[in-house]
Amino acid sequence: MDLNAVRLLVRVAQARSFTRAAGDLGLTQSGLSRAISRLESQLGVRLLQRNTRSVSLTPDGQMLYERAAPLLAELAETEKLMLDRRCTPSGLLKISTPSLFGRKVVMPVIGELTLRYPDLCIEAVMTDRLVDIVDEGFDALLRTGEIQDQRVIARTLKPLRWITVASPAYLARFGTPQTVEDLKDHSCLTVRNLRSAKLVDWQFMLDGKVRDVSVEGRLIFDIGDALVDGAVGGFGIAQVMEFAVREDLAAGRLVALLEDFAGRSRAISLVYPPSRQYSPKLMAFAQALGHAQW
C-alpha cells in the first residue's frame, strides 16, 4: 500500500474537497485525483464518491480512513519528537494545573523557563476542572490523588501538606481552638466538591490515624483559592495547602492552629503521554518543577 497515497486520501476526506486538499498539499487537483485512483486500483475498491460539488468516503474508504488517520498522526508526532530531541526547548508546551498550585508554584517556574528559552511558549490552563490530557491536546498535567489512567505516565512529586489557619483578628474575636472538637464552635470556611456536591471534609491526626472531620460554616466556596482570602479577611478558620499561606504566616496575617493534630497530605504528579516523555520542552519543565518549593 502506498503510504503517501493514504496520506493524500486522509487529507481529501478531512477537506471534503479535492480543490481544498490540493491547495493545502501544494499539488494540482488532477495529480491528487490520479494518486487516489492509483490507490483504489491497488486495493481493488472504490474509496471516494465523487460529484461536481463534493467528495465523500465510501464504506471501504471510511474504514481505511478510521484506521489510517490515527496512525498517520502518530507517525507525525514521532517525527516531531525525533526532531525535538536534537533541539533545545522550543515551540508550544500546553499544560494544566490546579488553580491555586498554578498561581503560587507553577507560575514562577514557567515564567523562568520562558526567560531561559526564548523559543519556548507555554500555555498554562489553571483550573480545578478535571481535563482530558489526550482529547484536549495537553502535553502534561499536574494532578492530585491517585492516577488511574493507563494511557499516561505519572511522575510523582513532593506531596502537598495541609495546614489549619486563621487570622489574628478572628482569633481575638472568637478565641483559639485548642482541640479538633473545638471547631464545632467556630466558623469554618469550606469548599463544595463540584462532582459529589458534598462539602469537603477536613483531616486531622487523631488516635494515631488520619481521620476525616466534618466542619461547618456560613461561607462555602466552589474552589480552594477563596479560602486563603477568607481566612486573611478574618471571616473564619480554613484548612489549606501550606504553600498557599507561607507568606501570610511569615507576615503575621495568619496563624497556624491545631499543629499537634496536623496530618493531611496528598500526592501530586506530573502526568504526560508516553509520546511526550523525550520532548526537551517537557523535560525542561519537569526538571524545573522538581526544584520548586512548596
N, C-alpha and C positions, 0 to 999 in steps of 0.2 A: 504494500500500500504506500502510495506517495504521501509522505507526511506533510510536505509543503502544500499539496493539493487539499489535504484535510484541513489545514490551517486556513486556506482560502475559503473553503466551504463554511467553516465556522464563522468567518467574518461576514460572508454573504448572509448567513442565517441571522446574525445579530443585526445587520443593517437592513435586512428585508429588501435589499435593492442591489442589483449589480452595479448600478451607476455610483451609488454612495460607497459601496465596498471598494470598487476600483479606485475611486478618488482617495480613500483612506490608505489604500495599499500602494498607491503610486503606480498602478497598472492600467492598461487600456481595458475597456469593457469587453472587447472581443477576446483579448488574451485571457482574461479572467474566466470568461464563459468557456473557452476551449479547455482550460485546465480542469474545470469542474466536469466537463463532458468526458475527458480522458479518465477521470476518477470513476465516473459512472460506468464507463466501458470496462475498466479494470475490475470493478466489483460485480458487474453484471446486473445492476439495479439502478432505478431512477432515484435520484436523491432530492431533486428540486422540481417543483411545479412552476413553470414559467408562464407569465402572460404579459400583456403590454404594460400593465401598471405596476406589478409587483412580483415577487417570488416567494414561495413558501416551501417548507420541507414536506416531503412525502413521509409516510411512516418509517421507511428504511432510513431516510435522511435524518429524521428526528432521533432514531435510535443511535445513529452514528454521532450525531451532534451531542447528545446527552452523555455519551461515553468519552468522546474525544475532547470536548471543551475543558473539563477539569484537568485532564492530562496535559493539555497544551498550556493551561495556566500554571500548572506545577512545574513544567519544563521552563517556562519563562521566569518563574520565581527562582528556580535553581540557577539559571544563567545569571540572574541578578545577584544572587548570593555569592556566586563564584567571582563575579566582578567586585562585589563589596569586600571580599576577603583581601583583595590586593590594595584596598584603599583605606584612607583614614575615614573616621565617621563623617558621613555626609548624607544629604537627602533628607527626607521626612521621617521622623520617628513619632509614631502615634501611640500614646499611652493613655491609660485610665487609672485613676487613683481615688480612693475615698476623699471626700471634700476637705475635711479638716487636716488629715495627714498630708494631702496635696499642698495645701496652703502653707503649712508650718514646716514640713520636712522636704517635700519634693521640689517645691519652688526654688529654694536656694541651689539644689542640685542641678536642675535643668537650666537655670539661669547661668550658672558657672560653665556648664557644658557648651552652651551657645557662644559664650565668650572665648572658650578654648578652641572650639572648632567652627570657624566662620562659615563653612559649607553645610553645617548641620541645622536643620529646622525641627523643632519639637512642637507637636500638637498635644496638649495635655487636657484631657477631659476629666475635670474634678467633680465627681458625682458619687452619691451613695447608692445610685441605681445599679443593679446587677447587669452589667453589659455582657454581650456575647463576643468573645475575642475573635472568633472566626467570621461570623456573619457580619460583624460591624467593622472588620478590617483593622483591628488593633495589632500593633507589633508586640505589646506587652501590657499586662495589667498588674496593679498592686491589689491583692485581695486578702481579706482576713478570713480566719477559720480554716477548716479542712478543705483541701482541693480534691474534688472527686472526678473532675473532667479528665477522661483518659486521653483526650486529644492534645493535651498540653504538657509542658514541663513546668514544674513548680520548684522554685529555688527559695528555700526557707531563709527568712531574715531574722533579725533580733525581734523577740516578742514585744508586743505592746503591753505596758503596765498601766493600770488604772489607779487613780488616787481620789479620795473624797475631800472636797474643799468647800469653803465658804468665805465670805468677806468679813473683815473685822467689824464693819458696821452691822452686818446681820447678826454676828455673834454677840455684839454688845447689846443688841435689842432683844434677842430671843434666847441667849445662852448658848453654851458649847456642849454638844452631846458627848458623853463620856463612854457610852456603850452603844452597840448597834440597836438595842431595844429603844434607846432614847430617840431614835429617828422618827418614831411614830408621833412625837410631839412637835415635829418640825416640818417646815415646808420644803419638800424635796423636789428639785427640778427634774422632770422626767421626759423620756422620749418614747413615742409610739412607733413600734415596728410596723413599717408600711405593708409588709407581706402578711403578717399574722394579725395586725390590728390590735395587738396587746402592748401594754406598757412594758418597757424593757426592765427586767429585774436588776438590782444591784447585786454585787457579790462581795462576800467577806470571808475571812478565815475564822471559822467557828468550830471549836472542839477538834482542831487539827485537820479540818477539811474545808475546802472552798464550798460555800453554800450560797444559793440564790436567796435574796431577801426582797420582798415586795415593799415598795415605798410609795407614798402618796404625796401629792402637792397640787397647787392650783395653777401651775404653769406647766403645760405639756407641749412639746415641740415635735416636729417631724424629722429633724436632723440634729446630730450631736453638737454641731458648731455653736448653736444658740445657747447651750448650757454654760459655756465659758462666759459669754456676755451677761447671762442672767446671774451667774454667781458673782462676777465682779460688780454688777449693779446692786448687789445686796438683796436680791429677791428670793434667795433660798440656798439650800445646800445642793451641790452637784457631785456626781461621780463621773470623772472624765479621764481621758488619757493623759498621762503625766507630761508628755512633751508639749501638750496644748496649753499648759498653765505654768510651765517652768519660769517664764519671765515674770508672770504675775506673782508667783510665790516669792521670787527673789526681790521684787519691788515692794512686797508687803501688801499688794492689792488683794491677795488671797492667803488663807491659812489652811494648812493640811490638817485633817481631822481623822480620828479613829485609826491612826497609823499602826497600832498593835494588831488590828484586825484586817490589814490590807492583804489581799491575796489574789485579786482578779488580774488575769493577764490573758492575752490572746495572740495566737500565731498570725504572722503576716508573711505573705510570699510574693515574690516576683514571678509572674506566670507568663509564659510565651509559647507559641507553637514550635515544634521541633525544627521547622524550616527556617526559623529566625535565630537559632542558637549560635551560629557562627557570624552573625551580622556585626560588623565593627561598631555601628552606632548603638546597638543593643548591649554589646559587651562593655562599651564605654559607660553607658547609663548604669548597668549593673555594678560595675566597679565603683563608680562614684557613689552610688546608693549604699554600697557596703561600708563606706567610710562616714556616712552621715550619722548624726547623733539624734537619738530620740528616747 
